[in-house]
Amino acid sequence: MAKFALWWVRWNGSDYESRMTVGDRKATVDDFRERDFDRIVVLDGEGGGSHYTGPHYDSGRNDGKEFARWVAKHIRGIPVYITIPFKRPDGSQRDQALIPFKYSGVNSYYQGWIDGVLSINNDNLKGFYWSYESCLQTSNYGKNVSKEFIQYMYDYIYNQGLELIWIPTIGNRTMGQIQNRVIKDLVAIPTLAKYFDHVFVQPHYYQTTKLDDGSDYTLHELTLRVKWMLNHGLSIEMEADNSIVGEPSNCAYCKSTQGTWKNGNFIEKVGCDKTPNQETEQKCINRACDYYRAILEVNPSVFSTRAYYFGTDLKVIDKVRAKCPEW
């Protein structure tokens, strides 16, 4: 059993800084341990919040070394997984991800990043985290990453004695889409899972009450997704955020609308536009607790190894567990 916590960092223009807090103070490794976390995933998102100095191997190596040096200095005494940033700060890809970097060699930014991380001595390094969250990335509807790229990246990391993990999102897609019954080979998670040591699926239930066909995203629908994860040998990411401590983030209940219809499709609203009050905070806590209720409905003993997204304040964990201690 292991509990993976996300530790968010960002580039401030001259160095990295931690975004994690416990209320008004900076969070420490001990704060994570006290909440039963025994693995840390250090990330900035999909790459937009980390330093980028240019394309190709040498830049990737320097950028990875810089990130890993900060991690080794500031996050000690607990196993860590370091991000592989997919995107640049402007949102474009850092490098192509269609051709395995065994063929692109010295031109691969991603291989450079991995090698840069490995160049920093850190006994706590357990592995890497593939930061691109899209569940479509190798399908005909994503097609900006190849299965061969993922496979070779996994092999390259595995040969270093390390692990590769992934936390993809299924968004608010219907079960028909997730199971590829609506569009063939749409969701690539089950196909790619064999190239990762752990895959934690983001159910995206906390963020919205509507599916992309406009129907309600209910606890029953969440339970169906938990069953799907179990059937494919996947695990789950438990989700909550700073909306629970009064900061507008992305909880479904601090949005004036769940989305809008456009060209026959329901487009989800992203981000809160209302400041959470005590009532909405409690609704957000209840929505987060539904993740554990869904697990209990499927099988209380599954998903003992999980990932946790809870925003950047560990008090979110405290407030959710005050309501549902096994979360």
Helices and strands as residue ranges (DSSP letters): E 3-11, E 16-18, E 21-22, E 25-26, H 29-34, E 39-43, H 56-74, E 80-84, H 101-104, G 105-107, H 109-118, E 125-130, H 147-158, E 163-166, H 175-178, H 189-192, G 193-195, E 198-201, H 219-231, E 235-239, G 242-245, G 252-254, E 259-262, E 265-268, H 278-298, E 306-309, H 315-323
